[in-house]
Amino acid sequence: MKILIFDDNKRDREHLTNCLKTFFKNKDISYQITICQNKDELLNDIDSYDFLFLDIELGQENGINLGLELQKIEHHCHIIITTNYSKYAIDGYKIHAERYFIKPINQHEFDLEMNGFIKNYIKDKNYFFDKKICDSKIYIKDILYIEFTDRKSMIHKVDGKKLSTNCTLKYWYDKLSDYHFAYPYKAFLVNLKYVNALYKKDIEMTNGEMIPLSRHYKKEFETKYIDLLQDTL
């Protein structure tokens, strides 16, 4: 597990590093911590890391602006923001940060939040492999949604690629329902992590696609979506 800390305050960097070392001390997880203060290095190397702890209040840079630049890059790094002021934490939603910590970070609160976060991270590493479906592994985190059409289920991936299978949508639901997938409509199974907004009759995915939201599935879909948001707060 590769962790990147982007913070221009030496004392805060050292404190966060100690919090991470204490958290991982009794866990059977190998990890590596890297300190970065160079914007270009961050933008070039972001996809080499699993977690980014990004400070909002930086000297010459603004953490939120950096986060917005990172959104333009295809990467799978999880962003966690750190800040001295709780009023700035809400800005983390602009860059799809998955957690935030108020400085000075409290070790007990840090451990509680990170436990759930690491659990979801490990889930994202899960994949399925069936040669009848595909010659390579399909990572669950790479699935945007699945659409059933012409008696086939089409897997739409985050990178824009598609994979056609002969499996039913129920087959995929049984495999993926424990990983934050839900029906918005009878012909779609959506990865809730990539839902950008809910509307009256549609949902918007993070890539801008609109998928219908039927009255029949709306209540259950909204409940599962709220459960996911609570898990990530």
Beta strands, then each sheet from edge to edge (+ up, - down):
strand 1: 2-6
strand 2: 32-36
strand 3: 51-55
strand 4: 78-83
strand 5: 99-102
strand 6: 127-128
strand 7: 138-139
strand 8: 143-149
strand 9: 152-157
strand 10: 162-165
strand 11: 181-185
strand 12: 188-191
strand 13: 195-198
strand 14: 202-205
strand 15: 210-212
sheet 1: 2+ 1+ 3+ 4+ 5+
sheet 2: 6+ 7-
sheet 3: 10+ 9- 8+ 12- 11+
sheet 4: 13+ 14- 15+
end
